């Protein structure tokens, strides 16, 4: 049986050599700004790790230029407005038969 981690018995981050980390904060610019300190601490404790951020498109400028972030992945909320089916066609409606 594997050892279960008890509350407060966390692994020493300095023992972790290289890992990929994704920090997700999609909304609220103020929260994204406050999250920026997380990147600094993670990079300090695990300097060889790849640390990426996933944010809304509008929040990207807040994190750009941060040397502790490897990549900034962006979610564009405008994708919801795209129409994937031509007018008159939809997955719910069958295609009209041609004469």
Buried (B, 14 or more C-beta within 10 A) or exposed (E): EEEEEEEEEEEEEEEEEEEEBEBEBEEEBEEBEEBBEBBBEBBEEBEEBEBBBBBBEEBBEBBEEBEBBBEBEEBEEEEEEEEEEEEEEEEEEEEEEEE
